[in-house]
Amino acid sequence: MKGSKSVKENTKIIYLYGFKGSANSSKAQLLKDWFGATNVITPEIDYKQETIFKTFMQLRDLIIAQLSNNEQILVVGSSFGGFLAFHL
């Protein structure tokens, strides 16, 4: 499967994993294998209740930074990460 699909050269996929997941999850790895590791960003997410708003703002800033590089962004997620992706 490696490299069998491509995204536009200036497109980045930001994958947000779920509450019990990790940036190295099998879903994150599948996306990297499928679209290429350089096209998939899997940020570390702190899901602690007292820091979730700060985390949300950091994710928003990550998206803004990617957009300022003239890159198109596709934000996807799994479970709670999907909830965050929808609201970003």
N, C-alpha and C positions, 0 to 999 in steps of 0.2 A: 504494500500500500504506500510505502514511503514515496513522497513526491508525486503521487498520482493525480492530485488536484492542485490547482494554483489559485491564488488571489491576485488581484491587480498589484503591480509592483509597489505602489504607494499605499497599500492597504494593510493595516495591522488589525489583528484579532486580539481583543482583550478578553480573557477567560476568567470569570469569577467563580471559584469553587464554592461549594456549600459549607454549612456550619461545621460539619465534622470532617471536611475534606482538606486538601492541601494543594499547594502550587505544583506538587509532583504527582498528583493523582493520575490514575489510569486515563481519565477523560482528558486531562490536560496533555498527557503524553500522546494520546491518540490525535488530538488537534495538531500538536507539533509534528508528529509523523506525517499526517495527512497534508498539512499546509506549509510545512517547513518551520523549523524552530525559530528562525529569524522573523517570521511573520506573526508569531503568537506570543503575547505577553501574558504571563501568569503572576500577577502581583501577590505578595503575601498579604493576607487579610486578617485583621485583628477583630474577632467577633465578640470580644468582651462587651458586656452591656454598657459599662461606663465609658467605653471608647468608640462605640459604633458610629456616632455622629462624626467624630474626627476621622475615622476610617472612610466614611462616605465622602467627606470633603477631600481626603487624600486621593481617592479613586477619581473623583471629579477633576482634580488638578492633573492627574496622570493623563486623562482623556484630553484636557485642554492643551497639555504639553505636546501630545502626539498630533493634535490638530494644527498646532502652531508650526509643526514641521511639514506642513502641507500633505499630511497623510490622511487617508480616509480611515475611519475607525468602525469596526464592527464589535460591539460589546455583547458577549453571550455569557450565560451562567447556568449553573446547575443548582437546583433547590433554592436555598436562601441567596446564593450568588445570582440566580436568575431574577429573584425579586429585586436585588440591588441593580442589576443590569437594566431591568425595566424602568427603574426610577432615575437612572443616570441618563 
